[in-house]
């Protein structure tokens, strides 16, 4: 959040933000952020391989993750992961 906070405070983005609610203004030090992450953080998984990867007729992207039929477009998502990471 410290890096996110610095990004949010850039003039081009700050003008669109009224207030940051999570974490609130009480969380400022590294120790505060660590405590916040321990209390509210969670792990999760993202479904992977929801579309075929390859050169066959049913594949959506090629092995270099270029989307078939759309020039200059690649995915950068877990769609390209062969298995869940742990």
Buried (B, 14 or more C-beta within 10 A) or exposed (E): BEEEEEEEEEEEEEEEEEEBEEBEEEBEEEEBBEEBEEEEEEEEEEEBEEBBBEEEEEEBBEEEBBBEEEEEEEBEEBBBEEEEEE
